[in-house]
Amino acid sequence: MAIKKKQQDIRALLVEENEIIIDSLGEIMRSLGYIVITHKDPSQAINMMKGGSVGLVIADDKCGSKEGLEILEIAQKEVPTATRLLLTSRVNDDAVQSAVKDRLVYRYITKPWLTEDLILTLKTAADTFQLAEKNTSLTLEKNDLERTVRDLEKVVASGGGKEGGGAAVVQATQAAVVAGDGDAGTIMQAMIEMLYVFHPNLKSNAIRTMALVKTVAESLQLEKIAAEALYQAAALHDIAIPGVDRPIIRRWLRDPEKCNKDEMKIIEHHPNHAIEMLKPYPMFKEAEPLIRAHHEDWNGKGYPNRLKGETIPFEARLLRVALDFCSKHADPIQTMLDIEELSGDLYDPDAVRAIAKAVPLTEMPIGEREILLIELKEGMTLGRDISNANGFLLFPKGKTLSQSMCDKLFNIDRISPLDPYVLVYC
């Protein structure tokens, strides 16, 4: 039985002098899908390892001028993700047992071997290599994301994302994502981190909405493509917001009515700008209509295209309700009641019912949101240190506030103003 097709390009290096072993072991390995390369000369085998394209190394206990363990030690350095196997007849030898214990050797193959045991070992060796490769890939992706966040923080620290510099944050993220050449999940994560750097509430809204629409899709038994598009739209709907000045967005997030007409005109373009940002990424094509329509209202008074009723894509109508629910941080029952009052006007009644059904079934992730210092209440947990004007730490990140702690901060603020914005977990 051949191993999975995706494992068939695993290159296996067999370091062995015995022609009989080369023929019999090689035949079994090829039947399992391995690309088998054999070398009798250890020095040639080592040179091949330096090319780095080997997923499995099998070395005989004694091959020419080198011991098998010595060859595997070199393999560990040259191709660290490759699975290493030792062909040996001295399984009780202390050195062999120590090599297995220290993970220099994944497993040993006894001489002579049992065919069933050998096949099992070779199959698990392929799985082990693929897992190592995946872990390496995830580590690289994690490093890319961390570098993206650091770059974004530098942009913000240098003025980008403040008074008129939000576009710099978007540009930095796009450059980092293109450089990373990641998959859909990696790109979404990078975009979400961009939102966090610009304004924490945007990331919090996104991850909460992603969790809710996932439940909605399962509840409604949406087709896979529709469910995936809805999930992607929940993640990416606001990615153009950092292109707007942060003071404007701060007012808009607190209350859209605090923005003047000119500011709202700028904000109303963000769904279309998001589509422009996603053009290089065809994997999000199905999500684009939902992103474009996520501010359209059932009554036709939304934006950017004033769509009305069923001319709005159904998944976009679901997203509209989910976003409004997740952006509120009041009691969920009261929030849902407020939304239901606008059913048939602002929201599609079917979408409201679907969200209402999904809310109690959804485990909301913990996010962070920015509030005013004066809005702090007992029981809130800080998402960022609070320090005075001289940099003296008053309360650390992670501190759950009591009423007396809140009063202390208010009193200090009256005497010597603190940063008016604080971060809390929600």
C-alpha positions in Angstrom: 0.0 0.0 0.0 1.5 3.3 -1.1 1.7 6.2 1.3 -0.2 9.4 0.6 0.6 11.2 -2.6 1.9 14.3 -0.8 4.6 12.1 0.7 5.7 10.6 -2.6 8.3 13.3 -3.2 10.2 12.5 0.0 13.8 11.9 -0.9 15.4 9.1 1.2 19.2 8.7 1.5 20.4 5.1 2.1 24.0 4.9 3.2 24.8 1.2 2.8 27.6 -1.0 1.3 25.8 -4.4 1.1 24.2 -4.8 -2.3 21.6 -7.3 -1.0 20.4 -4.8 1.6 20.4 -2.0 -0.9 18.2 -4.0 -3.3 15.7 -5.4 -0.8 15.4 -2.3 1.4 15.3 0.0 -1.6 12.5 -2.0 -3.2 10.3 -1.8 -0.1 11.0 2.0 0.3 10.1 2.6 -3.4 6.8 0.7 -2.9 5.9 3.1 -0.2 6.5 6.1 -2.4 10.0 7.2 -1.4 12.5 8.5 -3.9 15.5 6.4 -2.9 19.1 7.5 -3.4 21.9 5.1 -2.3 25.5 5.8 -1.5 28.1 3.3 -0.5 30.7 6.1 0.2 29.8 8.1 3.3 31.6 11.2 2.0 29.4 11.3 -1.0 26.3 10.8 1.2 27.4 13.7 3.4 27.9 16.0 0.3 24.3 15.1 -0.8 23.0 16.0 2.7 24.5 19.5 2.3 22.1 20.1 -0.5 19.3 20.0 2.2 16.7 18.2 0.1 16.5 14.9 2.1 13.6 13.8 4.3 14.9 10.4 5.5 18.4 9.2 6.2 19.1 5.5 6.8 22.7 4.6 7.7 24.2 1.2 8.3 25.9 0.6 11.6 29.2 0.4 9.8 29.7 1.9 6.4 33.2 2.4 5.0 35.3 4.7 7.1 32.5 6.0 9.2 30.2 4.6 11.9 26.4 4.8 11.2 25.9 7.0 14.3 28.6 9.4 13.1 26.8 9.7 9.7 23.5 10.4 11.5 25.2 13.1 13.7 26.2 14.9 10.5 22.7 14.4 9.1 21.3 16.0 12.3 23.3 19.2 11.6 22.9 19.3 7.8 19.2 18.3 7.5 17.7 18.7 10.9 14.1 18.0 9.8 15.0 14.7 8.2 14.1 11.5 10.1 17.1 9.4 11.0 17.1 5.6 11.1 20.0 3.2 12.0 20.5 -0.2 10.5 22.1 -2.4 13.2 22.3 -5.8 14.6 23.5 -4.6 18.0 20.2 -3.3 19.4 21.3 -3.8 23.0 24.5 -1.8 22.6 24.6 1.2 25.0 25.6 3.6 22.3 22.6 2.7 20.1 20.2 2.9 23.1 21.7 6.3 24.1 21.3 7.6 20.5 17.6 6.7 20.5 17.2 8.2 24.0 18.9 11.5 22.9 16.8 11.6 19.7 19.8 11.3 17.4 18.1 8.2 16.0 14.4 8.2 15.5 14.3 4.3 15.5 16.7 1.5 14.6 16.0 -1.2 12.0 17.3 -4.6 13.1 19.3 -6.8 10.8 17.6 -9.0 9.8 14.3 -7.2 9.9 10.7 -8.2 10.0 9.0 -6.8 6.9 5.8 -5.7 8.7 7.9 -3.8 11.4 10.1 -2.2 8.7 7.0 -1.0 6.7 5.5 0.5 9.8 8.8 2.2 10.7 9.2 3.7 7.2 5.6 5.0 7.2 5.9 6.7 10.6 9.3 8.1 9.5 7.5 9.9 6.6 4.9 11.2 9.0 7.6 12.4 11.4 9.4 14.2 8.7 6.3 16.0 7.5 5.4 17.0 11.0 8.9 18.5 11.4 8.6 20.3 8.1 5.2 21.7 9.2 6.5 22.8 12.5 9.4 24.6 10.7 6.9 26.3 8.4 4.7 27.4 11.3 7.7 28.8 13.1 8.7 30.8 10.0 5.2 32.1 9.6 5.1 33.0 13.3 8.4 34.9 12.9 7.0 36.6 9.8 4.0 37.8 11.8 6.1 38.9 14.7 8.3 40.9 12.3 5.2 42.4 10.7 3.9 43.6 14.1 7.3 45.0 15.0 7.4 46.9 11.7 3.9 48.2 12.2 4.7 49.3 15.7 7.7 51.2 14.3 5.5 52.9 11.8 3.0 53.9 14.5 5.9 55.1 16.8 7.3 57.3 14.0 3.9 58.9 13.4 2.2 56.5 11.0 -1.4 55.8 12.1 -1.6 59.1 14.1 -2.6 62.4 12.7 -3.0 61.5 9.0 -0.5 58.6 9.0 -2.8 55.6 8.9 -1.9 54.9 5.2 1.6 54.1 6.3 0.4 51.3 8.5 -1.6 49.8 5.6 1.4 50.1 3.3 3.7 48.5 5.8 1.3 45.6 6.3 0.9 45.0 2.5 4.6 45.0 2.0 5.1 42.5 4.9 2.4 40.2 3.6 3.7 40.2 0.0 7.2 39.5 1.3 5.8 36.6 3.4 3.9 35.1 0.5 1.7 33.3 3.0 -1.5 31.3 2.7 -5.0 32.7 3.4 -4.7 32.1 7.1 -1.3 33.8 7.4 -2.5 36.8 5.4 -5.6 37.1 7.5 -3.6 37.0 10.7 -1.2 39.6 9.4 -4.1 41.9 8.4 -5.7 41.4 11.8 -2.5 42.3 13.6 -2.4 45.5 11.4 -5.9 46.3 12.8 -4.6 45.8 16.4 -1.6 48.1 15.9 -3.9 50.8 14.5 -6.7 50.4 17.0 -7.2 47.4 19.3 -11.0 47.5 19.0 -10.8 46.6 15.3 -9.0 43.4 16.0 -11.3 42.6 18.9 -14.4 43.2 16.7 -12.9 41.0 14.0 -12.0 37.9 16.1 -15.3 38.1 17.9 -17.2 38.3 14.6 -15.2 35.4 13.2 -16.2 33.2 16.1 -19.9 34.2 15.8 -20.2 33.7 12.0 -18.5 30.3 12.2 -21.3 29.2 14.5 -23.9 30.8 12.2 -22.5 29.0 9.2 -22.7 25.7 11.1 -26.2 26.4 12.3 -27.5 27.4 8.9 -25.5 24.5 7.2 -24.1 26.9 4.7 -22.1 25.4 1.9 -18.4 25.2 2.5 -17.5 28.0 0.0 -20.2 30.4 1.5 -19.1 29.6 5.0 -15.4 30.2 4.2 -16.3 33.5 2.4 -18.3 34.7 5.5 -15.4 33.8 7.8 -12.9 35.6 5.7 -15.1 38.7 5.4 -15.5 38.8 9.1 -11.7 38.9 9.4 -11.0 41.3 6.6 -13.9 43.7 6.4 -12.1 46.6 8.1 -8.6 46.3 6.7 -8.9 49.7 4.9 -9.8 51.5 8.1 -6.1 52.2 9.0 -5.9 54.3 5.9 -8.1 56.9 7.6 -6.7 59.3 10.3 -6.8 57.6 13.7 -8.6 60.5 15.5 -11.5 60.2 13.0 -11.7 56.5 13.5 -11.6 56.9 17.3 -14.7 59.1 17.1 -16.4 56.8 14.6 -15.9 53.7 16.8 -17.3 55.5 19.8 -20.3 57.0 17.9 -20.6 57.6 14.1 -22.6 60.7 14.8 -19.5 62.3 16.3 -18.0 62.5 12.8 -18.9 65.3 10.4 -20.1 64.8 6.9 -16.7 65.1 5.3 -15.3 62.5 7.7 -18.2 60.1 7.1 -17.6 60.4 3.3 -14.0 59.2 3.9 -15.1 56.4 6.1 -17.9 55.3 3.7 -15.2 54.4 1.1 -13.5 51.9 3.3 -15.4 48.8 2.0 -14.3 49.6 -1.6 -10.8 50.4 -0.5 -10.7 47.0 1.2 -11.5 45.3 -2.0 -8.6 47.1 -3.7 -6.3 45.9 -1.0 -7.4 42.3 -1.6 -6.9 42.3 -5.4 -3.4 40.6 -5.1 -5.0 37.8 -3.2 -7.4 35.8 -5.4 -8.1 33.3 -2.5 -10.4 36.0 -1.0 -12.5 36.6 -4.2 -15.6 35.0 -2.8 -15.4 37.2 0.3 -15.2 40.5 -1.7 -19.0 41.0 -2.2 -19.6 40.5 1.5 -16.9 42.9 2.5 -18.2 45.5 0.0 -21.7 45.2 1.4 -21.1 44.9 5.1 -22.4 48.4 5.9 -25.5 48.1 3.6 -28.8 48.4 5.4 -32.0 46.4 4.8 -33.8 49.8 4.3 -31.4 50.9 1.6 -29.8 53.7 3.6 -26.4 52.1 4.1 -23.2 52.4 2.2 -21.3 52.4 -0.1 -23.9 51.5 -2.8 -27.3 52.0 -1.0 -28.3 48.5 -1.7 -31.7 47.5 -0.3 -33.4 44.3 0.9 -32.5 41.1 -0.9 -30.2 42.9 -3.4 -27.7 42.7 -0.5 -26.0 39.2 -0.5 -27.5 37.0 2.2 -24.1 36.4 3.9 -23.4 40.1 3.9 -26.7 40.6 5.8 -25.6 38.0 8.3 -22.3 39.8 8.6 -24.0 43.1 9.2 -25.9 41.9 12.2 -22.9 39.9 13.6 -20.6 42.9 13.3 -23.0 45.2 15.2 -23.5 42.6 17.9 -19.8 42.0 18.3 -18.8 45.6 18.4 -21.0 46.2 21.5 -19.7 45.2 24.9 -22.9 45.5 26.9 -25.0 42.7 28.2 -25.4 40.3 25.3 -29.2 39.8 26.0 -29.8 43.5 26.0 -27.6 44.0 22.9 -29.6 41.4 21.0 -32.9 43.0 22.1 -31.6 46.3 20.8 -30.8 44.7 17.4 -34.2 42.9 17.3 -35.9 46.3 17.6 -34.3 47.3 14.3 -35.2 44.1 12.6 -37.0 44.9 9.3 -35.5 48.4 9.2 -31.7 48.3 9.6 -31.4 44.5 9.5 -32.8 41.5 7.6 -35.2 39.7 10.0 -33.9 36.3 8.8 -30.3 37.4 9.6 -31.4 38.7 13.0 -33.0 35.4 13.9 -29.9 33.5 12.7 -27.6 35.6 14.8 -29.9 35.4 17.8 -29.8 31.6 17.6 -26.0 31.5 17.3 -25.1 33.9 20.1 -25.7 31.5 23.0 -23.8 28.7 21.1 -20.7 30.8 20.5 -17.7 30.9 22.8 -16.4 34.4 22.3 -12.6 34.9 22.3 -11.0 37.3 24.7 -10.1 40.5 22.9 -8.9 44.0 23.9 -10.6 47.3 23.5 -9.7 50.9 24.0 -11.9 52.9 26.3 -11.6 56.3 28.1 -10.0 56.4 31.5 -13.2 57.8 32.9 -15.1 54.7 31.7 -13.1 52.3 33.9 -15.3 50.2 36.1 -14.9 47.7 38.9 -14.1 44.2 37.5 -12.4 45.4 34.4 -9.0 43.9 33.6 -6.3 46.1 32.2 -4.8 45.1 28.8 -2.0 47.6 29.1 0.0 49.2 32.0 -1.3 52.5 33.4 1.5 54.9 34.4 1.6 58.5 35.6 3.1 61.4 33.6 6.5 60.6 35.0 6.4 57.0 33.9 5.7 55.6 37.4 3.7 52.4 37.1 0.3 52.7 38.8 -1.3 49.5 37.8 0.1 46.7 35.6 -1.3 45.0 32.6 -3.5 42.1 33.8 -4.7 43.8 36.9 -8.4 43.4 37.7 -9.6 46.7 39.1 -11.7 47.2 42.2 -13.8 50.3 42.8 -11.2 51.8 45.1 -8.5 51.4 42.4 -10.7 53.1 39.8 -11.3 56.0 42.3 -7.6 56.3 42.9 -6.9 56.6 39.2 -9.7 59.2 38.8 -8.2 61.3 41.7 -4.7 61.1 40.2 -6.0 62.1 36.8 -7.7 65.2 38.3 -4.4 66.3 39.9 -2.0 65.3 37.1 -3.7 64.1 33.8 -3.1 60.6 32.8 -3.3 59.1 29.3 -7.1 59.5 28.5 -7.1 56.1 26.7 -6.8 52.8 28.4 -6.8 49.2 27.2 -9.0 46.5 28.8 -9.7 42.9 28.1 -13.2 42.1 26.9 
